Amino acid sequence: MRNPKLVPYETIVRATSGEPEAIDEVLRHYSKRIRLASLENGHVNKDTEDNIKRRLVAALFKFRFDEREV
């Protein structure tokens, strides 16, 4: 059973390999949280929002899966 609060594993794998559709899916999944974190005085700060998105994408490309079998 899939947990709707989590990004599917397959999507993370595709996003870490640079697939644009998967990266967009990850950004959409976190869009509400990103906007909430970007609020300043009740308004979304676009620079902050863009910075968070940029850092999330950068983190996806740095992510490495554990090589060990569980």
Rosetta blueprint (number, residue, H / E / L):
1 M L
2 R L
3 N L
4 P L
5 K L
6 L L
7 V L
8 P L
9 Y H
10 E H
11 T H
12 I H
13 V H
14 R H
15 A H
16 T H
17 S L
18 G L
19 E L
20 P H
21 E H
22 A H
23 I H
24 D H
25 E H
26 V H
27 L H
28 R H
29 H H
30 Y L
31 S H
32 K H
33 R H
34 I H
35 R H
36 L H
37 A H
38 S L
39 L E
40 E E
41 N L
42 G L
43 H E
44 V E
45 N L
46 K H
47 D H
48 T H
49 E H
50 D H
51 N H
52 I H
53 K H
54 R H
55 R H
56 L H
57 V H
58 A H
59 A H
60 L H
61 F H
62 K H
63 F L
64 R L
65 F L
66 D L
67 E L
68 R L
69 E L
70 V L
